[in-house]
Amino acid sequence: MFNTSASPSEPRYFMYTFPDYVEKVNVRITSDSDVCAKIYARKANCPAFDASGLVELSDSSYYQSFTTFGGFSLRKSDIGPKFHLAFTVEPDDVVCETYTNLTENPYRVKNVNISVIPIFDETVQPIVPVVLYISVSFAVIVMTYFQCKWLNRNENNEPNSQQEIDSENSLVVDKIILFDKPANIVSYNKYHKNKLINESKYFNFLLFQFITTIILSVPVLQQLKSIFPNENTLTKNVNLDNCYLNYLCSSSVFGFNCFNGMISSNSMVVVGVVNLFIVFRKKIFKYKSPKPTTAHGVQKQDAAKVVTLLGMFAMGLFWTLISNCPHKSSLHFYTYTHSWTFISAFMWLHAKRHGTHVWQHFFIIALSSVYGCLSFLEYAYEMTSNYVAFLFKNILFVFVCVSSTVFIAFNYVYESKKVFAVGLILLSVGWSVFSFYPDDISVTKCIFCLEQCQVGFYLVYYVVQKIRFERSTFNRKFVLTLVLIILTSIPVIIFYLIIINYESPWYLLWTPAKSRTLNRECITPGIDWADMDYYMTSAIFILFIIFMDFIDSNVKHIPKKHIFVF
């Protein structure tokens, strides 16, 4: 490690020679000053600077902007046995700051500490993320296996609408003291009225969602080229600001920049695929359950469940592809798949007691698409920093957020759910206002938080309503299982909330130079905070699915026309 200073007119450069037994080094540069600077690593060819005093990029070079922290890894095979390390100070802060945060800084002398650390053994770094991924995938598959066995034992066969009408007419039901408000009991036949649709038609939604996905993914196609091995190293002139990566914690194996990020985000794909397998297991294996059709229990909502699982799959698959080189130009597509997943989860919960509606097609597609466009608009604003554009995107977010919530609250929330309706509206208003307040909190971040809070609020409300109106149907096994699911979920959610405090660099309205100061250390070799975020998200997904499949098992023997709607 050594200390040096530089100014725009006086850059510094040094030469490093790889020892014979070293194949890789970590370059790290730190400073107490916020003055914008760049660090270059170039193959040791002369000249080091051109006639104007700028660094002359050789046939193999890497460069990165920074303020208080910068760092990346270099391999001897990529840059040669010797390389120049150049440190320059920018004449202004345009490269390192957004236009809204530009400040006058006439004192352009920057003092830094530079270290080049040899890496002697790389065997542990790629092994740790692989072992963790295999362990998580195995746990998901085991949980799915037992969940599948439980569903085979407990789920009812659903009759078609005509069978249901006949079976209900022939039912002889004893007096059931089940609910506090029997006036709110709605017959199962209501599922087939008021523009309710058959589940087979609901899958038409997927065609429209696929078309929307293709349209929104056009700006992302340029980023997808980064998934190909060694794409960046072919040119040998690599701008490390293009990818929002923790370079000191990324596993550069199999030619990828961030192998650990790709496999950790792929855990969401595993959750989606194995649970889709559960839904379609009867069609895959072409067997029929010997159980007779029944008019008891809550109607299965496989269509709503499938759309949610496909959202999880799309969310994980996209991030698996883009994690090799994440960039804000592709953030809107992640916002779109995130919204698809969480809005579908909200609708799945709504459909359990209210059935599947036509309007859910258009609502999920429209709202997730608009949120994706808002995220892209925010990226465009960040590039231009036009204050009118800032107000426009925030006002548009407020309008979309509040109006969509009011639409649900006043059109599809029963009178008995006034508290729930008010809570949803307050959440949307709160996050809308919050998007105006801090400069570094993006609309995209507010969208994520709003959707997660709304689903969480609905889950809590659903459990409270079950306790209010269906507590007489709870047996000891049901209570113990529900408590176990909740107690398992609490530490997972708490850990997730702790992790998201370690902000992902591309969620904030920061430049690569500023965002690189976040989470610069690894949790373990090859695992950073972003990886744990993906694993915790996968854990929350699988717990949510288990909860949804289990939560109404207490009323599976209750006639549908006696089931309370909330």
Phi, psi and omega in degrees: 000141177216158183249139179207165178230154179209165176222171180303327181269349183228079176287167179234146173214151183222167178236138178238138178245126178294128169297158184300329186265006182246129179250346184211144176226152172257124176262129182224135179225129182231156180203155174268355184261145177269005179298137183286135180213173176226149174239134182241142168235121185224151177302140188287076173242153176260149001276159178279328180233151176274186185294334180273359179093002178276155180294130177275115180284128181273189179288352175215108185210154179224140179214154188205135174275155180199162172243288181253347180208139173212154180181150177195172181249149179229139176251145178299325181291338181267324189244352179098172183290340178226147175213151174271139175245111183251142181233117181234151177255131180287148179291341175212182185256019183299321183292326188260349183234154170285162183297330181286338184254010181295133179230153177285128179222082186292336181275102190254028175263129186235130177255132185224160169248125182244134177225142175238110190252117177293141176251115187269329185223115181256007186293328184286319188302312178284338182287320184301308179296327179294315180297317180295319179296316179297319180296315180295316180297319178296318179298319179297317181294319179295314179297322179294323179299311180291327176296320179296317179297319179296318179296321179298328181279330194247336186284148179271153171280134182268125174282163172284177188296321181292319177298322182295319180298315180296317184291325179291323180294333184265001182285140170245108188252129174288163177295125183244116175272091190240324190237154176280333182233081182297342179294340181269004177284130182240134181297150178299335180298338178297339177298334187253020179233175174057052176064025171283150187235161174288150183297328181298322178289333181296335180289349172299336176308323186296327178296312180294322179294323179295317179297315178298320179299317180298317181297313183287339184275355182303313178294344183276339186302327178296325180286332185294343178295341181286352180282345182281135183302138173062021179299316183290324187283350180292322179280332179068004173239094193252120173272106184285357174279348182292330183246132176274079186236151168273090190294333181280352181239001181274135179273106180271078180236157182056025178083000181268152178285323187219072182296323180295322178292325181291317183281331178292319178289335178293344177299330176292326176296318180300315179300314181295317185292312184293328178280331170296325176299320179297315183298319185259017185298324182291324178285325180294313182268356175054048175239156179245138179289137179288351182291141178286161176296153186221152177253029183241156175082171179285139181299137174294143178237066184296326181296312179298323178293317181297319179298320177296315180295323177294326174297317176299317179298313181296319179299314180289319182295317179300314184288333173298318181289321189269346184296340178295333177203075181293142180211152185291341177293345178250003183295329182298328180286326174294320176300318179298312181290326176297314179295319176305313183294310188282325175293321177296322177297319177299316180291327176297317178294320178295322184289340183300325180247348184243356180081178182261126187249157177296320186296339179295329174309300190286326182295312181297313181296312185295310185292318179295323179292317180296318178297321176298318178294322177299319179296320178292322177298323178295320176297319178296320177298319181298329180285329183255329181059042175277125185293327177296320177295323178298312179296320182298312182293322180289319178294320177297321177297316179300314182297311182295315184297308184289316183294321179294322178291318178297323178302314178292315187297319187263348180254330188230015174249125184291163181299333180287355183245040180296320179297319179296317180298315179297319179298317178298316181294318179297321177298315181294319179294318181299311180289332176294314178295321182297332181293341179272340194280291184277142181292331186263003177262122185270162173299323178302316178297319179295324177298313179302311183294319180299312182296319179294319180294321181294317178294317178298319179296319179295320178299314179297315179299318181298316180295318179298318179295322177296320178295321181294313193252344185234016185297334181290345179267357182284124170258176185298318181297318179296314181297314181297319180294317179297317178297320179297317178297317181293315180295328176288325183287325185301306180296327178296315180293319179298315179297322178296317179296326176293317183295318184290348172291336173276085192303138172289135186304330186266001176278335187265160177277059180239155174282166177304322181297319180283318183292339180292344178284349180276137167050050186278353179256155178271151172288308173224169177304121178084003180231123175244185185293328178296321178298316179294328176300315180294319180294320178292324175298318177297320179296319178295320178301311184292324177292322177297317180296315178299317178300314183295323179288333186264328199300331181255018178291343180289340182249020184292341178259004179268132177305140184302326183286359176248010183269131183288142179257119176213000000 
